[in-house]
């Protein structure tokens, strides 16, 4: 495995994360590990589709920070608004990318004059994110396509801050709502059996009580499930919103099972969502969600649970 070291202070192979990525040949012959020493890296990162099999590992999740500030309402050099999808701090388009011990933050803030401001945009398949912190407000994490596994991560935001058409599992993650809004905005295709699945997560928030929806459908057939999740008092009693379109109630695939906490009030949920039985919960596993035609499952052997750099 090729190893590169990034250090902002200059004590490494590169002082910039993007320069380290740029140095790697397209379609690398072996996996590449990029070890990122503690520091605040104020840069916009792009991993192109032709650079798969990269492992980015920070020295410390709270001290290794990638930070930028673009937002949708910002005007570019051509006097046009950037729009949502030109705002990400980190954009990952390649397959088989792993991130560990890294914070990604979009510091643009929130409000109508800001709009959407992404921290992480993922369109690559078979991504693994372990001990990653994603900080933003509106549209913090965009899962555009592919499969992603988030383990022991922290994700915060305000409106639709986990959204997109990908299939993503959130395993033992903390999902933090900064103020009233919506946690998810799935746009799962009709043919996709799974969108966003939360296993044994914790929904925390500084939002007021009964002000945050579990999700709303960005497109018809949105799929989201919360399994064995602790829900704080900020979660809306009805759980889900139809995005001002009753037709979405007929297609959306929203479900919960065995959740606890003051926000887990099953009897008050909207009638068009599903409360899963114990047998249905047992059938819903990480392996079943991810194991499609290629048999990929994010197991211990292809995670980064080892000393990052020697």
Buried (B, 14 or more C-beta within 10 A) or exposed (E): EBBBBBBBEEEBBBBEBBEBBEEBEEEBEEBBBBBBBBBEBEBBBBBBEEBBBBBBBBBBBEEBBBBBBBBBBBEEEEEEEBBBBBBBBBBBBBBBBBBBBBBBBBBBEBEEEBBBBBBBBBBBBBBBBBBBBBBBBBBBBBBBBBBBBBBBBBBBBBBBBBBBBBBBBBBEBBBBBBBBBBBBBBBBBEEBEBBBBBBBBBBBBEBEBBBBBBBBBBBBBBBBBBBBBBBBBBBBEBBBBBBEEEEBBEBBBBBBBBBEBEBBBEEEBBEBBBBBEEEBBEEBBBEEBBEEEEEBBBEEEEBBEEEBEE
